[in-house]
Amino acid sequence: MTQGLTNGGVPNNSTGFINYAFYDLTSKVKMGARYEWYKADGTSYNTMTGGFNIKPTNWLLIRPEVRGMWSPGNQQVYTGAHGYSGQLFNQTLFALDTTILF
């Protein structure tokens, strides 16, 4: 068992904060930002995300984003899904997703 974690891998002492902000640029494009702070057993984790919600039709939503993730107290290397190995935090990610609305 890892120190500070229960048998299920859940931190014993944690708290968090998430805040969103959106601004309508046009009727089809919305700019958004999200900040997340999470503290688990004395280690802080932060993410800041910025992107757009683009709705070219009534049934399609496209969301490109860039996310900065950092954790000054966690420099550990994560090894996980699909052979990924590297720092889970302390990096920048670019993503794109689409949603079909019905």
Secondary structure as a PSIPRED ss2 file (coil, helix, strand):
# PSIPRED VFORMAT (PSIPRED V4.0)

   1 M C   1.000  0.000  0.000
   2 T C   1.000  0.000  0.000
   3 Q C   1.000  0.000  0.000
   4 G C   1.000  0.000  0.000
   5 L E   0.000  0.000  1.000
   6 T C   1.000  0.000  0.000
   7 N C   1.000  0.000  0.000
   8 G C   1.000  0.000  0.000
   9 G C   1.000  0.000  0.000
  10 V C   1.000  0.000  0.000
  11 P E   0.000  0.000  1.000
  12 N C   1.000  0.000  0.000
  13 N C   1.000  0.000  0.000
  14 S E   0.000  0.000  1.000
  15 T E   0.000  0.000  1.000
  16 G E   0.000  0.000  1.000
  17 F E   0.000  0.000  1.000
  18 I E   0.000  0.000  1.000
  19 N E   0.000  0.000  1.000
  20 Y E   0.000  0.000  1.000
  21 A E   0.000  0.000  1.000
  22 F E   0.000  0.000  1.000
  23 Y E   0.000  0.000  1.000
  24 D E   0.000  0.000  1.000
  25 L C   1.000  0.000  0.000
  26 T C   1.000  0.000  0.000
  27 S C   1.000  0.000  0.000
  28 K C   1.000  0.000  0.000
  29 V E   0.000  0.000  1.000
  30 K E   0.000  0.000  1.000
  31 M E   0.000  0.000  1.000
  32 G E   0.000  0.000  1.000
  33 A E   0.000  0.000  1.000
  34 R E   0.000  0.000  1.000
  35 Y E   0.000  0.000  1.000
  36 E E   0.000  0.000  1.000
  37 W E   0.000  0.000  1.000
  38 Y E   0.000  0.000  1.000
  39 K E   0.000  0.000  1.000
  40 A E   0.000  0.000  1.000
  41 D C   1.000  0.000  0.000
  42 G C   1.000  0.000  0.000
  43 T E   0.000  0.000  1.000
  44 S E   0.000  0.000  1.000
  45 Y E   0.000  0.000  1.000
  46 N E   0.000  0.000  1.000
  47 T E   0.000  0.000  1.000
  48 M E   0.000  0.000  1.000
  49 T E   0.000  0.000  1.000
  50 G E   0.000  0.000  1.000
  51 G E   0.000  0.000  1.000
  52 F E   0.000  0.000  1.000
  53 N E   0.000  0.000  1.000
  54 I E   0.000  0.000  1.000
  55 K E   0.000  0.000  1.000
  56 P E   0.000  0.000  1.000
  57 T E   0.000  0.000  1.000
  58 N C   1.000  0.000  0.000
  59 W C   1.000  0.000  0.000
  60 L E   0.000  0.000  1.000
  61 L E   0.000  0.000  1.000
  62 I E   0.000  0.000  1.000
  63 R E   0.000  0.000  1.000
  64 P E   0.000  0.000  1.000
  65 E E   0.000  0.000  1.000
  66 V E   0.000  0.000  1.000
  67 R E   0.000  0.000  1.000
  68 G E   0.000  0.000  1.000
  69 M E   0.000  0.000  1.000
  70 W E   0.000  0.000  1.000
  71 S C   1.000  0.000  0.000
  72 P C   1.000  0.000  0.000
  73 G C   1.000  0.000  0.000
  74 N C   1.000  0.000  0.000
  75 Q C   1.000  0.000  0.000
  76 Q C   1.000  0.000  0.000
  77 V E   0.000  0.000  1.000
  78 Y E   0.000  0.000  1.000
  79 T E   0.000  0.000  1.000
  80 G C   1.000  0.000  0.000
  81 A H   0.000  1.000  0.000
  82 H H   0.000  1.000  0.000
  83 G H   0.000  1.000  0.000
  84 Y C   1.000  0.000  0.000
  85 S E   0.000  0.000  1.000
  86 G E   0.000  0.000  1.000
  87 Q E   0.000  0.000  1.000
  88 L C   1.000  0.000  0.000
  89 F C   1.000  0.000  0.000
  90 N C   1.000  0.000  0.000
  91 Q E   0.000  0.000  1.000
  92 T E   0.000  0.000  1.000
  93 L E   0.000  0.000  1.000
  94 F E   0.000  0.000  1.000
  95 A E   0.000  0.000  1.000
  96 L E   0.000  0.000  1.000
  97 D E   0.000  0.000  1.000
  98 T E   0.000  0.000  1.000
  99 T E   0.000  0.000  1.000
 100 I E   0.000  0.000  1.000
 101 L C   1.000  0.000  0.000
 102 F C   1.000  0.000  0.000
